[in-house]
Structures are given as structure tokens and as C-alpha cells.
Amino acid sequence: MSDSTLVYLGPPGTFTHAAIDLMTIPWNGEIKFEKEVADVVFAVESGQAQSGLVPLENSVEGDVASTLDELIFRAAQCFINEEIVVPISFVLAVPSSTKSAPVTKVLTHPHAAAQCKEFLRNNNIEVEYTASTADACRIVAERKEAGLGAIAAAKGADTFGLYVKQTRVEDFSGGKTRMALISRKLSSATGHDKTSLVITPVADRNGLLADILGCFAKRDIGLTSISSRPLKTRLGEYAFLVSARGHIGDPTLMAAVSDVGSIGAAIKVLGSYPINPEISSARLGESLPPGSVTSDVLNEWVTRLVKESSEAPR
């Protein structure tokens, strides 16, 4: 590899591979793949590759823990330069020579199987896990066994010459994965950016997290997401991944980050990069988890739950 190389999480035929076609600026250099997120990140940080492409978040499964852990806990200088949103839809693919046979077993990645549980259950299909959905396509293409198929991206089926027997086998339509284009340098400000930060408390006191969030709120800086990752030391110790509107070079955002540091937290910048227009803030009242209630009935709901609990036989 060289400093003009883009390395992506492969093998060929994965959704990450498909993200290359959606990059804002087409890549004109060499393109290679690695089979592990750690190897993609290492190639970028070591200078073997100019940029890397890894999955960051899935709209159904949530954060991609393997990527976050590499960027948070192992990489010292890898920055997100762009977020690329890839539509996620799975197909059932088989060899053309066996397309008439009913599928009784599929090969696929565990994450894909988790997003197609109803299809698999309703059709009584056995599942065997593979390292990636692309690997599933490759193996199915090599075996050419009647009744054996792959659940994968359409790009994977096309890459390995498989016949698409059924499309949209996922449980939830409209799924998307946010990919991260990473490099050793920060992106320049565009005026429509967000910054991803790792905030690790170094003080231990009540209200610290509220104070951290307050550093952004008092400056009217919107937070687009907040999540946590265990520090892998002891139970109950976490680092917080926060994405805030603005570029780290903006004086207002930098002042907020400085305040966070001064009240008892260490800061790591994961990147400042343009906000993808496909990623918007949550729309109030939509997609509430079952059992959720709004403030107008909250008191009545809690009172009823407590009453029923006290009256229940023990």
C-alpha cells in the first residue's frame, strides 16, 4: 500500500465496499481491503494508507462497537473526515444453477442474520455464520449446492455472480449504515460541521455528566448524539462519545470543550466533518419504544404502576 491508498473493511461485496461509490469526492488512487476493522485503522495510522473506510453506526443495530473501540481506545491519531450513509437492504442470493431449489440453509454474517430474523423464522431456514456477507456469497458461489443461499448486500451477489432469488428480506425497511472515512488529518471547516468527541471523566462526583452537558447547553451548542463505551477496566467506568454541532476550530465549541476539561474530564477529538444531510435530529413523538408515555400522562401512569405493584401478591 502507499500514501494514495484507500483501504476499506472488506472483502469486496460488503456494504462498506458499496460506500466507496457514495463518497463526496471520488477516489482516484489505489483501493484495497482488509478483513478486520483493526487492520484498516492500523493501515491509516501507520501511514500505509491515506484513508480508511469503516462502519460506524447502523440504524437497526446501533453503534458498531468494534470500530468505536479501535478509534477510542487504540488509535491515537485517526480522525473522521466524512460520514457516508449507505442504504441497507439484504437479498437472498443463490447460484444460478440452483435457483429453482427451495433454500433451506443460508450463510451470512451475524449482524445480517439479526436484521432478517423474521424472514429466517417464517421460512424455517437454518443459518450458518460467516466472517462477512461477502464471504457468504463467495462460499455459496464456490459450493453451488442446491438449497444453500446467502443473505448479503446486492453488491455481494453481483460481485460473485449469484442469482438474486428474493430482495428486501430484512425485518425493517429503510435501514441505513453510517460509514466513516478516516485519515490522519482533520477536515477543514465547511460551516456545516459536527465534531465527535470522547469525554472520559477523571473526577468522581455526583452531577459530573450533567455539568459536562451543561458546558454545551449554556452556549446553545446542539448535541446530535451521546453514547457510552466501557473503559474495559472496572465495572461502571465509561467514556462518553458525544457529537456536537460545529467544527473544533470554532471558538464557541472550543470554549465549551475547554470547560469540559476544566471540570474534570479528559478530551479526545475523533474528528470534525461535514454533517451528512441524510442524518437529521430526532423528530419528536416518532419511533417511541413500546411502553413509553408522554408528560401529560406520566404521573398517572407511574401512580398506577406503583399501586398495582403494592397490591400484587408476593
WORA-V504495 format. One record per helix or strand of 3 or more residues. SS is the DSSP state (alpha for helix, beta for strand). FROM is the first residue (numbers start at 1). TO is the last residue. If there is no record, write none. Layout:
BEGIN
ss={SS;SS}
from={FROM;FROM}
to={TO;TO}
END
This chain:
BEGIN
ss={beta;alpha;beta;alpha;beta;alpha;beta;beta;alpha;beta;alpha;alpha;beta;alpha;beta;alpha;beta;beta;beta;alpha;beta;beta;alpha;beta;alpha}
from={5;15;30;37;51;65;79;91;96;105;110;117;126;133;148;154;163;175;193;208;223;238;251;265;295}
to={9;22;34;45;58;74;88;94;98;108;114;122;129;143;152;159;166;183;201;217;230;245;262;274;311}
END
